[in-house]
């Protein structure tokens, strides 16, 4: 009786760790992208740099505010399934802002 409960708890904790890992990847991707745009790299190149770090199928949003730039990256983490099939997908996002470098 205890073994199924322990397996369920382990699956739940594994899923929470995967959500935390995706959060870190999304934060890093947003920071890398905003740094590249602030250095005046082409937007497509900057997003490509961010996609190398971001989880698969992440969405990027870039807002140019004149002297500053803001990047938002969003990713979805699916539930673990099985006993935890009732858990909905979790959307994880991160924002990063930077001032543009002056030339």
Backbone as a chain_set.jsonl record, in Angstrom:
{"seq": "XXXXXXXXXXXXXXXXXXXXXXXXXXXXXXXXXXXXXXXXXXXXXXXXXXXXXXXXXXXXXXXXXXXXXXXXXXXXXXXXXXXXXXXXXXXXXXXXXXXXXXX", "coords": {"N": [[0.818, -1.187, 0.0], [1.991, 1.215, 0.652], [3.941, 1.568, -1.281], [2.704, 2.353, -3.85], [1.91, 4.933, -3.129], [4.36, 6.174, -2.568], [5.526, 6.045, -5.123], [3.764, 7.7, -6.506], [4.21, 10.145, -5.186], [6.892, 10.517, -5.856], [6.674, 10.808, -8.654], [5.187, 13.167, -8.764], [6.977, 14.987, -7.577], [9.059, 14.847, -9.426], [7.818, 15.988, -11.644], [7.438, 18.599, -10.673], [10.113, 19.4, -10.48], [10.761, 19.385, -13.183], [9.171, 21.502, -14.079], [10.411, 23.619, -12.728], [12.922, 23.512, -13.952], [12.295, 24.198, -16.617], [11.452, 26.801, -16.143], [13.868, 28.061, -15.431], [15.248, 27.762, -17.874], [13.649, 29.341, -19.547], [13.951, 31.873, -18.409], [16.732, 32.275, -18.83], [16.76, 32.229, -21.648], [15.239, 34.507, -22.281], [16.884, 36.52, -21.208], [19.252, 36.182, -22.732], [18.317, 36.765, -25.303], [17.4, 39.442, -25.047], [19.792, 40.726, -24.42], [21.246, 40.387, -26.792], [19.679, 41.834, -28.635], [19.876, 44.359, -27.485], [22.535, 44.837, -28.016], [22.372, 45.515, -30.591], [22.058, 43.542, -32.501], [20.574, 41.798, -35.274], [17.045, 41.223, -35.058], [16.002, 38.657, -35.691], [18.298, 37.045, -35.513], [18.895, 37.391, -32.811], [16.666, 36.217, -31.573], [17.032, 33.629, -32.453], [19.334, 32.958, -31.008], [18.218, 32.92, -28.447], [16.4, 30.812, -28.77], [18.045, 28.613, -28.806], [18.49, 28.106, -26.18], [16.004, 28.07, -24.964], [13.095, 26.042, -24.117], [11.616, 23.583, -26.344], [9.281, 24.747, -28.744], [8.806, 27.243, -27.582], [7.487, 30.539, -27.122], [8.286, 33.753, -28.353], [8.318, 37.179, -27.585], [8.94, 40.425, -28.578], [9.405, 43.691, -27.568], [9.949, 46.935, -28.534], [10.953, 49.807, -27.033], [12.037, 52.203, -27.81], [14.568, 53.524, -26.376], [14.952, 51.382, -24.767], [14.573, 47.79, -24.637], [12.357, 45.03, -24.488], [11.863, 41.633, -23.733], [9.789, 38.83, -23.835], [9.409, 35.493, -22.954], [7.661, 32.515, -23.384], [6.661, 29.305, -22.317], [5.176, 26.036, -22.389], [4.463, 23.539, -20.026], [3.662, 20.276, -19.954], [1.473, 18.116, -18.065], [2.385, 15.264, -15.971], [0.869, 13.022, -16.548], [-0.731, 9.771, -16.273], [-1.476, 8.904, -12.958], [-1.511, 11.54, -12.372], [-2.934, 12.743, -14.351], [-4.997, 14.53, -14.189], [-3.903, 16.981, -13.738], [-3.475, 20.208, -15.086], [-1.825, 21.629, -18.016], [1.035, 23.67, -17.466], [1.803, 27.046, -17.827], [4.757, 28.7, -18.323], [6.577, 31.657, -17.906], [8.836, 34.385, -18.685], [10.278, 37.609, -18.307], [12.521, 40.006, -19.676], [14.465, 42.944, -19.646], [16.371, 45.553, -21.2], [18.631, 48.274, -21.634], [19.325, 49.855, -24.692], [22.472, 49.685, -26.322], [24.512, 52.493, -26.898], [25.885, 53.831, -29.863]], "CA": [[0.0, 0.0, 0.0], [2.86, 2.384, 0.742], [4.708, 1.693, -2.516], [2.046, 3.224, -4.83], [1.934, 6.318, -2.637], [5.721, 6.669, -2.773], [5.709, 6.243, -6.556], [2.99, 8.899, -6.852], [4.931, 11.312, -4.664], [8.106, 10.679, -6.674], [6.262, 11.357, -9.953], [4.811, 14.565, -8.549], [8.195, 15.768, -7.356], [9.771, 14.908, -10.7], [7.123, 16.973, -12.466], [7.766, 19.924, -10.142], [11.49, 19.695, -10.878], [10.758, 19.719, -14.61], [8.623, 22.864, -14.196], [11.467, 24.536, -12.296], [13.96, 23.509, -14.986], [11.788, 24.991, -17.735], [11.461, 28.2, -15.709], [15.248, 28.542, -15.551], [15.559, 27.865, -19.3], [12.903, 30.476, -20.102], [14.628, 33.082, -17.91], [17.995, 32.396, -19.555], [16.475, 32.555, -23.046], [14.817, 35.91, -22.333], [18.071, 37.351, -20.958], [20.158, 36.095, -23.881], [17.693, 37.462, -26.424], [17.387, 40.892, -24.822], [21.182, 41.214, -24.523], [21.623, 40.435, -28.206], [18.97, 42.961, -29.263], [20.464, 45.586, -26.94], [23.819, 45.019, -28.706], [22.012, 45.908, -31.957], [22.055, 42.427, -33.431], [19.26, 41.66, -35.915], [16.046, 40.589, -34.202], [15.939, 37.227, -36.003], [19.503, 36.413, -34.953], [18.769, 37.415, -31.354], [15.679, 35.208, -31.192], [17.671, 32.331, -32.682], [20.196, 32.708, -29.846], [17.337, 32.546, -27.35], [15.789, 29.498, -29.039], [19.025, 27.571, -28.471], [18.407, 27.876, -24.737], [14.605, 27.888, -24.569], [12.479, 24.749, -24.412], [10.99, 23.42, -27.657], [7.985, 25.42, -28.962], [8.661, 28.467, -26.783], [7.034, 31.718, -27.846], [9.068, 34.942, -28.056], [7.682, 38.463, -27.866], [9.927, 41.499, -28.438], [8.835, 45.037, -27.573], [10.974, 47.98, -28.637], [10.465, 51.028, -26.401], [12.944, 53.308, -28.14], [15.892, 53.38, -25.766], [15.011, 50.081, -24.096], [13.926, 46.677, -25.314], [11.826, 44.04, -23.557], [11.611, 40.334, -24.342], [9.04, 37.877, -23.024], [9.465, 34.128, -23.467], [6.634, 31.689, -22.754], [6.71, 27.878, -22.655], [4.15, 25.231, -21.727], [4.915, 22.27, -19.467], [2.534, 19.342, -19.852], [1.419, 17.318, -16.845], [3.071, 13.978, -16.09], [-0.032, 11.956, -16.986], [-0.945, 8.69, -15.309], [-2.277, 9.321, -11.81], [-1.554, 12.998, -12.357], [-3.566, 13.175, -15.591], [-5.923, 15.629, -13.903], [-3.172, 18.253, -13.677], [-3.437, 20.917, -16.373], [-0.512, 22.106, -18.454], [1.45, 24.892, -16.787], [2.494, 27.993, -18.694], [5.872, 29.346, -17.635], [7.065, 32.775, -18.713], [9.869, 35.253, -18.111], [10.524, 38.882, -18.99], [13.838, 40.617, -19.492], [14.572, 44.271, -20.25], [17.726, 46.1, -21.247], [18.812, 49.514, -22.376], [20.101, 49.668, -25.921], [23.799, 50.258, -26.281], [24.664, 53.64, -27.794], [27.07, 53.772, -30.73]], "C": [[0.87, 1.263, 0.0], [3.599, 2.627, -0.574], [4.003, 2.543, -3.575], [2.038, 4.693, -4.41], [3.316, 6.92, -2.851], [6.002, 6.928, -4.252], [4.969, 7.501, -7.008], [3.694, 10.168, -6.391], [6.185, 11.567, -5.489], [7.768, 11.259, -8.041], [5.899, 12.837, -9.834], [6.023, 15.453, -8.353], [9.022, 15.896, -8.634], [9.143, 15.941, -11.618], [7.423, 18.39, -11.985], [9.189, 20.341, -10.503], [11.543, 20.066, -12.36], [10.17, 21.109, -14.85], [9.686, 23.885, -13.806], [12.584, 24.627, -13.335], [13.539, 24.344, -16.188], [11.78, 26.47, -17.377], [12.861, 28.795, -15.849], [15.631, 28.709, -17.023], [14.88, 29.076, -19.934], [13.541, 31.794, -19.658], [15.928, 33.307, -18.676], [17.779, 32.794, -21.013], [16.063, 34.017, -23.19], [16.023, 36.831, -22.145], [19.019, 37.355, -22.16], [19.605, 36.881, -25.067], [17.738, 38.966, -26.234], [18.798, 41.468, -24.888], [21.6, 41.367, -25.977], [20.94, 41.606, -28.915], [19.536, 44.285, -28.769], [21.822, 45.881, -27.575], [23.624, 45.36, -30.178], [22.197, 44.775, -32.964], [20.674, 42.347, -34.081], [18.301, 40.842, -35.044], [15.973, 39.075, -34.444], [17.11, 36.46, -35.427], [19.404, 36.33, -33.433], [17.78, 36.354, -30.873], [16.246, 33.809, -31.41], [18.608, 31.973, -31.53], [19.358, 32.264, -28.643], [16.731, 31.169, -27.531], [16.759, 28.357, -28.745], [18.926, 27.17, -27.008], [16.998, 27.483, -24.315], [14.115, 26.471, -24.855], [11.824, 24.755, -25.798], [9.608, 24.08, -27.665], [7.759, 26.623, -28.054], [8.244, 29.625, -27.679], [7.841, 32.93, -27.385], [8.268, 36.178, -28.438], [8.708, 39.556, -27.583], [9.208, 42.837, -28.552], [9.965, 46.057, -27.566], [10.375, 49.272, -28.106], [11.375, 52.221, -26.695], [14.331, 53.077, -27.594], [16.054, 52.071, -25.002], [14.282, 49.036, -24.933], [13.5, 45.667, -24.25], [11.509, 42.766, -24.32], [10.834, 39.49, -23.343], [9.098, 36.522, -23.72], [8.463, 33.297, -22.663], [6.771, 30.247, -23.248], [5.633, 27.145, -21.861], [4.755, 23.909, -21.276], [3.683, 21.392, -19.285], [2.616, 18.551, -18.547], [2.066, 15.957, -17.051], [2.177, 12.838, -16.572], [-0.202, 10.903, -15.901], [-1.88, 9.134, -14.197], [-2.44, 10.837, -11.746], [-2.155, 13.555, -13.646], [-4.527, 14.335, -15.395], [-5.221, 16.989, -13.855], [-3.154, 18.926, -15.045], [-1.994, 21.254, -16.755], [-0.222, 23.43, -17.745], [2.184, 25.776, -17.776], [3.528, 28.755, -17.869], [6.368, 30.48, -18.513], [8.105, 33.58, -17.939], [10.009, 36.492, -18.965], [11.95, 39.327, -18.701], [13.852, 41.941, -20.238], [16.012, 44.719, -20.217], [17.716, 47.411, -21.998], [19.67, 49.222, -23.594], [21.45, 50.34, -25.773], [23.888, 51.383, -27.295], [25.953, 53.503, -28.583], [27.498, 55.147, -31.05]], "O": [[0.498, 2.27, -0.603], [3.852, 3.775, -0.938], [4.656, 3.402, -4.166], [2.147, 5.586, -5.25], [3.426, 8.071, -3.276], [6.644, 7.919, -4.597], [5.493, 8.277, -7.806], [3.761, 11.15, -7.13], [6.504, 12.718, -5.788], [8.497, 12.116, -8.541], [6.255, 13.65, -10.687], [6.087, 16.552, -8.904], [9.616, 16.944, -8.888], [9.851, 16.686, -12.295], [7.64, 19.286, -12.801], [9.437, 21.51, -10.8], [12.291, 20.964, -12.747], [10.63, 21.822, -15.742], [9.846, 24.903, -14.479], [13.13, 25.706, -13.567], [14.339, 25.113, -16.721], [12.074, 27.31, -18.228], [13.014, 29.915, -16.336], [16.274, 29.695, -17.382], [15.477, 29.76, -20.765], [13.654, 32.727, -20.454], [16.193, 34.423, -19.125], [18.53, 33.606, -21.552], [16.495, 34.693, -24.124], [16.157, 37.824, -22.861], [19.525, 38.405, -22.556], [20.35, 37.58, -25.754], [18.08, 39.695, -27.165], [18.982, 42.588, -25.365], [22.232, 42.355, -26.349], [21.574, 42.295, -29.714], [19.665, 45.232, -29.545], [22.223, 47.041, -27.666], [24.594, 45.479, -30.926], [22.462, 45.022, -34.14], [19.694, 42.791, -33.483], [18.708, 39.889, -34.381], [15.892, 38.301, -33.49], [16.943, 35.354, -34.912], [19.783, 35.323, -32.835], [18.031, 35.673, -29.879], [15.966, 32.901, -30.628], [18.671, 30.814, -31.12], [19.74, 31.35, -27.914], [16.562, 30.433, -26.559], [16.324, 27.241, -28.462], [19.238, 26.038, -26.641], [16.818, 26.662, -23.416], [14.65, 25.784, -25.725], [11.521, 25.815, -26.345], [8.86, 23.974, -26.694], [6.611, 26.98, -27.788], [8.609, 29.677, -28.854], [8.059, 33.122, -26.189], [7.622, 36.215, -29.485], [9.278, 39.616, -26.494], [8.487, 43.083, -29.519], [10.829, 46.036, -26.691], [9.4, 49.781, -28.66], [11.458, 53.149, -25.89], [15.181, 52.497, -28.269], [17.167, 51.697, -24.633], [13.485, 49.36, -25.813], [14.187, 45.473, -23.246], [10.956, 42.81, -25.418], [11.171, 39.437, -22.16], [8.865, 36.421, -24.924], [8.42, 33.364, -21.435], [6.97, 30.001, -24.437], [5.231, 27.592, -20.787], [5.464, 23.244, -22.031], [2.768, 21.743, -18.539], [3.699, 18.347, -17.999], [2.275, 15.539, -18.19], [2.685, 11.788, -16.967], [0.149, 11.131, -14.743], [-2.952, 9.678, -14.46], [-3.384, 11.348, -11.144], [-1.912, 14.71, -13.995], [-4.837, 15.048, -16.349], [-5.877, 18.028, -13.925], [-2.852, 18.284, -16.05], [-1.078, 21.175, -15.937], [-1.134, 24.207, -17.462], [3.082, 25.317, -18.482], [3.206, 29.369, -16.852], [6.561, 30.303, -19.716], [8.232, 33.468, -16.72], [9.877, 36.44, -20.188], [12.505, 39.061, -17.635], [13.312, 42.044, -21.34], [16.782, 44.332, -19.339], [16.894, 47.629, -22.889], [20.62, 48.442, -23.532], [21.568, 51.413, -25.182], [23.403, 51.253, -28.418], [26.986, 53.107, -28.042], [28.479, 55.337, -31.769]]}, "num_chains": 1, "name": "protein.A"}
